[in-house]
């Protein structure tokens, strides 16, 4: 079968659901002409999970109940602060790797 390469808006893509070639105009909600599967569904979902992970506020390592002595709360806050910075750096590194290399 011959398929000419056109610089049109439409291209072809193998449907991840039924494995058949289908037309794809690179729109987020294009569906497979054979089974109706949303072609971008998987990558949209992955992207959402990635965003969610990235933007989710990191919970503190230690939960301060409020019944601890003041000095202990200060220690806990210090530990949580260091943990927050660490998670922030890790998130930035993960973001950098996935955005630049991914
Ligand atoms: Zn399909």
py3Dmol code that shows the C-alpha trace and the ligand (Angstrom):
import py3Dmol

protein = """\
ATOM      1  CA  UNK A   1       0.000   0.000   0.000  1.00  0.00           C
ATOM      2  CA  UNK A   2       1.267   3.425  -0.896  1.00  0.00           C
ATOM      3  CA  UNK A   3       0.821   6.342   1.396  1.00  0.00           C
ATOM      4  CA  UNK A   4       1.939   9.733   0.199  1.00  0.00           C
ATOM      5  CA  UNK A   5       3.408  12.114   2.672  1.00  0.00           C
ATOM      6  CA  UNK A   6       1.370  15.249   2.711  1.00  0.00           C
ATOM      7  CA  UNK A   7       1.905  18.344   4.759  1.00  0.00           C
ATOM      8  CA  UNK A   8      -1.763  18.548   5.484  1.00  0.00           C
ATOM      9  CA  UNK A   9      -3.453  18.897   8.834  1.00  0.00           C
ATOM     10  CA  UNK A  10      -4.518  15.308   8.748  1.00  0.00           C
ATOM     11  CA  UNK A  11      -2.197  12.454   9.369  1.00  0.00           C
ATOM     12  CA  UNK A  12      -2.569   8.818  10.191  1.00  0.00           C
ATOM     13  CA  UNK A  13      -2.075   7.094  13.442  1.00  0.00           C
ATOM     14  CA  UNK A  14      -2.407   3.587  14.706  1.00  0.00           C
ATOM     15  CA  UNK A  15      -5.339   3.403  17.079  1.00  0.00           C
ATOM     16  CA  UNK A  16      -4.108   2.298  20.510  1.00  0.00           C
ATOM     17  CA  UNK A  17      -7.380   0.503  21.096  1.00  0.00           C
ATOM     18  CA  UNK A  18      -8.042  -1.542  17.951  1.00  0.00           C
ATOM     19  CA  UNK A  19      -4.617  -1.325  16.275  1.00  0.00           C
ATOM     20  CA  UNK A  20      -5.913  -0.115  12.915  1.00  0.00           C
ATOM     21  CA  UNK A  21      -4.770   2.918  10.976  1.00  0.00           C
ATOM     22  CA  UNK A  22      -7.082   5.828  11.391  1.00  0.00           C
ATOM     23  CA  UNK A  23      -7.055   9.452  10.306  1.00  0.00           C
ATOM     24  CA  UNK A  24      -5.866  11.895  12.888  1.00  0.00           C
ATOM     25  CA  UNK A  25      -5.950  15.680  12.550  1.00  0.00           C
ATOM     26  CA  UNK A  26      -3.893  16.136  15.731  1.00  0.00           C
ATOM     27  CA  UNK A  27      -6.880  17.391  17.658  1.00  0.00           C
ATOM     28  CA  UNK A  28      -7.237  16.364  21.294  1.00  0.00           C
ATOM     29  CA  UNK A  29     -10.630  14.764  20.830  1.00  0.00           C
ATOM     30  CA  UNK A  30     -10.174  12.980  17.523  1.00  0.00           C
ATOM     31  CA  UNK A  31     -11.665   9.564  17.555  1.00  0.00           C
ATOM     32  CA  UNK A  32     -10.701   6.369  15.768  1.00  0.00           C
ATOM     33  CA  UNK A  33     -12.834   5.870  12.668  1.00  0.00           C
ATOM     34  CA  UNK A  34     -13.052   2.144  13.441  1.00  0.00           C
ATOM     35  CA  UNK A  35     -13.851   1.894  17.123  1.00  0.00           C
ATOM     36  CA  UNK A  36     -14.410   5.477  18.291  1.00  0.00           C
ATOM     37  CA  UNK A  37     -11.513   5.414  20.719  1.00  0.00           C
ATOM     38  CA  UNK A  38     -10.261   8.876  21.690  1.00  0.00           C
ATOM     39  CA  UNK A  39      -6.806   8.896  20.172  1.00  0.00           C
ATOM     40  CA  UNK A  40      -5.330  11.393  22.577  1.00  0.00           C
ATOM     41  CA  UNK A  41      -7.101  10.086  25.656  1.00  0.00           C
ATOM     42  CA  UNK A  42      -4.061   8.237  26.923  1.00  0.00           C
ATOM     43  CA  UNK A  43      -1.588  11.072  26.510  1.00  0.00           C
ATOM     44  CA  UNK A  44      -4.044  13.619  27.918  1.00  0.00           C
ATOM     45  CA  UNK A  45      -4.528  11.419  30.965  1.00  0.00           C
ATOM     46  CA  UNK A  46      -0.778  11.004  31.415  1.00  0.00           C
ATOM     47  CA  UNK A  47      -0.270  14.722  31.124  1.00  0.00           C
ATOM     48  CA  UNK A  48      -2.952  15.367  33.740  1.00  0.00           C
ATOM     49  CA  UNK A  49      -1.370  12.893  36.138  1.00  0.00           C
ATOM     50  CA  UNK A  50       1.993  14.542  35.608  1.00  0.00           C
ATOM     51  CA  UNK A  51       0.577  17.992  36.266  1.00  0.00           C
ATOM     52  CA  UNK A  52      -1.258  16.753  39.320  1.00  0.00           C
ATOM     53  CA  UNK A  53       1.911  15.230  40.740  1.00  0.00           C
ATOM     54  CA  UNK A  54       3.863  18.354  40.022  1.00  0.00           C
ATOM     55  CA  UNK A  55       1.425  20.845  41.468  1.00  0.00           C
ATOM     56  CA  UNK A  56       0.227  18.827  44.421  1.00  0.00           C
ATOM     57  CA  UNK A  57       1.317  20.508  47.593  1.00  0.00           C
ATOM     58  CA  UNK A  58       3.763  18.320  49.425  1.00  0.00           C
ATOM     59  CA  UNK A  59       2.453  17.300  52.794  1.00  0.00           C
ATOM     60  CA  UNK A  60       4.727  17.883  55.716  1.00  0.00           C
ATOM     61  CA  UNK A  61       6.791  14.991  56.919  1.00  0.00           C
ATOM     62  CA  UNK A  62       5.503  15.389  60.437  1.00  0.00           C
ATOM     63  CA  UNK A  63       1.972  16.419  61.329  1.00  0.00           C
ATOM     64  CA  UNK A  64       1.910  18.928  64.147  1.00  0.00           C
ATOM     65  CA  UNK A  65      -1.042  18.197  66.395  1.00  0.00           C
ATOM     66  CA  UNK A  66      -0.755  21.332  68.462  1.00  0.00           C
ATOM     67  CA  UNK A  67      -0.381  19.525  71.781  1.00  0.00           C
ATOM     68  CA  UNK A  68       3.420  19.401  71.567  1.00  0.00           C
ATOM     69  CA  UNK A  69       5.567  21.795  73.568  1.00  0.00           C
ATOM     70  CA  UNK A  70       6.492  24.974  71.689  1.00  0.00           C
ATOM     71  CA  UNK A  71      10.136  23.955  71.222  1.00  0.00           C
ATOM     72  CA  UNK A  72       9.081  20.607  69.716  1.00  0.00           C
ATOM     73  CA  UNK A  73       6.656  22.332  67.327  1.00  0.00           C
ATOM     74  CA  UNK A  74       9.533  24.573  66.248  1.00  0.00           C
ATOM     75  CA  UNK A  75      11.690  21.484  65.596  1.00  0.00           C
ATOM     76  CA  UNK A  76       8.868  19.844  63.620  1.00  0.00           C
ATOM     77  CA  UNK A  77       8.321  23.009  61.600  1.00  0.00           C
ATOM     78  CA  UNK A  78      12.048  23.097  60.867  1.00  0.00           C
ATOM     79  CA  UNK A  79      11.997  19.462  59.695  1.00  0.00           C
ATOM     80  CA  UNK A  80       8.888  20.110  57.571  1.00  0.00           C
ATOM     81  CA  UNK A  81      10.522  23.173  56.075  1.00  0.00           C
ATOM     82  CA  UNK A  82      13.638  21.220  55.074  1.00  0.00           C
ATOM     83  CA  UNK A  83      11.408  18.447  53.712  1.00  0.00           C
ATOM     84  CA  UNK A  84       9.348  20.997  51.760  1.00  0.00           C
ATOM     85  CA  UNK A  85      12.506  22.433  50.175  1.00  0.00           C
ATOM     86  CA  UNK A  86      13.737  18.922  49.362  1.00  0.00           C
ATOM     87  CA  UNK A  87      10.428  17.919  47.725  1.00  0.00           C
ATOM     88  CA  UNK A  88      10.375  21.215  45.852  1.00  0.00           C
ATOM     89  CA  UNK A  89      13.849  20.581  44.450  1.00  0.00           C
ATOM     90  CA  UNK A  90      12.896  17.001  43.540  1.00  0.00           C
ATOM     91  CA  UNK A  91       9.738  18.219  41.778  1.00  0.00           C
ATOM     92  CA  UNK A  92      11.791  20.781  39.873  1.00  0.00           C
ATOM     93  CA  UNK A  93      14.306  18.096  38.852  1.00  0.00           C
ATOM     94  CA  UNK A  94      11.527  15.719  37.748  1.00  0.00           C
ATOM     95  CA  UNK A  95       9.820  18.542  35.865  1.00  0.00           C
ATOM     96  CA  UNK A  96      13.102  19.454  34.191  1.00  0.00           C
ATOM     97  CA  UNK A  97      13.837  15.861  33.166  1.00  0.00           C
ATOM     98  CA  UNK A  98      10.332  15.149  31.874  1.00  0.00           C
ATOM     99  CA  UNK A  99      10.037  18.472  30.043  1.00  0.00           C
ATOM    100  CA  UNK A 100      13.489  18.638  28.510  1.00  0.00           C
ATOM    101  CA  UNK A 101      14.168  14.953  27.916  1.00  0.00           C
ATOM    102  CA  UNK A 102      10.618  13.662  27.684  1.00  0.00           C
TER     103      UNK A 102
END
"""
ligand_1 = """\
1
ZN
Zn -9.707 2.029 16.955
"""
view = py3Dmol.view(width=600, height=400)
view.addModel(protein, "pdb")
view.setStyle({"model": 0}, {"cartoon": {"style": "trace"}})
view.addModel(ligand_1, "xyz")
view.setStyle({"model": 1}, {"stick": {}})
view.zoomTo()
view.show()
